[in-house]
Amino acid sequence: MSNQDQAPQPRQTDRWLEPGKTNLQVIYVLYLASFVIGISGIVGIVLAHINRGKSEAWLESHYTWAIRTFWLGLLGAFVSALLMVVLIGMLTMLLVALWVIIRTIIGLQKLSRNEPIDNPQSWLL
């Protein structure tokens, strides 16, 4: 039997693109990396939207949490940028960044313990 008769094996590195725990870990890390490399958050949100609705219920709560974290964080950053005119925007921008970091860390912790997010629709922590 030659090598041509065998089906090609998927690479192990391709697993992070498939819906599941590894994919969510990548999304959360991309969100954290976006504070240093701005575009990585966009890659994370694209991955989250592509893989939403394709996994178990407890993982779906994480996808909802991650997607809401991105969009609400972006909204908060936009409002903070507008508030820079009245000099309160710098403080609100710092609070939004802290909020995103805390939500991302909560998501990573619960994901590592195989726990769902209790209320993924929440605006708070």
FENHUKA-V54863 format. One line per field, one symbol per residue. phi: phi as a letter, one per 30 degrees, with the letter a starting at -180 (. if undefined). psi: psi as a letter, one per 20 degrees, with the letter a starting at -180 (. if undefined). burial: # if it has 9 or more other ideal C-beta (glycine too) atoms within 8 Angstrom, else .. A space follows every 10 residues. Layout:
phi = ???
psi = ???
burial = ???
This chain:
phi = .cdddddddd ddddddddel dddddddddd dddddccedd dddddddddd cdibbddddd ddddeddddd dddddddddd dddddcicdd dddddddddd dddddedddd ddchcdddbd dddcd
psi = prihiqqppq qhiihihqpa ggghgggghh ghhiignhih hggghggghh ipjjarghhh hhggggghgg hhggghhggh hhihhjjihg ghgghggggg gghggggggh ghjkqrpgni iqia.
burial = .......... .....#.#.# .######### ####.....# #.###.##.. ##..#..### ########## ###..##.## #.##....## .##.###.## ####.###.# #....##..# .....
